[in-house]
Amino acid sequence: MLKVVTEDQGAFYQHYPRVASVVTVNNGGRKNAMAVAWHCCVSFEPPLYGISVSPKRYTYSMILESKAFAINFLPYEKIDVIAAMGSTSGSVMDKFAEFDLAEDQPIKIDAPVLGDAYAAYECAVIENKILGDHAWIIGKVLAVHVAQELLKDDGVLNLDLVSPALYMGGDIYCSTDSTTVRYIDREKFRRH
Ligand SMILES: Cc1cc2nc3c(=O)[nH]c(=O)nc-3n(C[C@H](O)[C@H](O)[C@H](O)COP(=O)(O)O)c2cc1C
């Protein structure tokens, strides 16, 4: 495959698509929600989840002060909500009231879980490190919310029933295609 090789920062855009999610927070009764595309699982034991948040975001100080956040995974049908959470600021509005966001009760932290999410993690902040123009915030996962009926027997998300929202960068979103799901037994690659 012939590739163009460049040191141009503008080409640093090839890590998409990523799952577009929404981080929620509650700082002393003031709630907020922001879109995040840069996030991932960091450890299974203990369960740790990382999110990359620019210190410029209103959400950033809210997370640090409340020491907790929830990350909410939404279906493709809700990309409008994700885009809204990623283009408005809690510094000038109450996004929960403005966008009429439905809430589920958290059990371990104060941050609300979005009613539209098919899954969410409640996290307690254990680490915050500024790296370049973003901060890598790591939370210990204290509770997992999941719509059980959307999982297959093996615990994997049933893509016939839910299409996770994916983000391509800029203002572009896409989804998953359940007809592409394949099972590959890793055993066949192992050398004994
Ligand atoms: C799809 C999408 C993904 C985003 N991902 C991130 C991200 O991973 N980290 C980040 O700091 N900002 C991200 N943003 C930008 C913030 O969501 C945006 O600046 C938001 O308005 C901040 O809200 P706040 O001011 O209420 O904190 C993303 C925006 C969109 C639309």
The ligand as a Gaussian input file, in Angstrom:
#p B3LYP/6-31G(d) Opt

LIG

0 1
 C      -17.744000      14.262000      19.089000
 C      -16.915000      15.165000      19.964000
 C      -15.866000      14.630000      20.695000
 C      -15.102000      15.429000      21.540000
 N      -14.084000      14.866000      22.256000
 C      -13.388000      15.620000      23.145000
 C      -12.390000      15.010000      23.943000
 O      -12.125000      13.807000      23.875000
 N      -11.717000      15.805000      24.835000
 C      -11.986000      17.150000      24.953000
 O      -11.358000      17.826000      25.777000
 N      -12.946000      17.748000      24.199000
 C      -13.670000      17.009000      23.310000
 N      -14.658000      17.585000      22.571000
 C      -14.977000      19.010000      22.764000
 C      -15.891000      19.251000      24.003000
 O      -16.911000      18.291000      24.091000
 C      -16.498000      20.673000      23.885000
 O      -15.485000      21.641000      23.933000
 C      -17.575000      20.949000      24.926000
 O      -18.333000      22.051000      24.473000
 C      -17.025000      21.239000      26.316000
 O      -18.108000      21.459000      27.181000
 P      -17.959000      22.242000      28.580000
 O      -17.456000      23.637000      28.263000
 O      -19.346000      22.248000      29.141000
 O      -16.987000      21.472000      29.389000
 C      -15.397000      16.809000      21.660000
 C      -16.447000      17.358000      20.903000
 C      -17.202000      16.546000      20.077000
 C      -18.328000      17.137000      19.283000

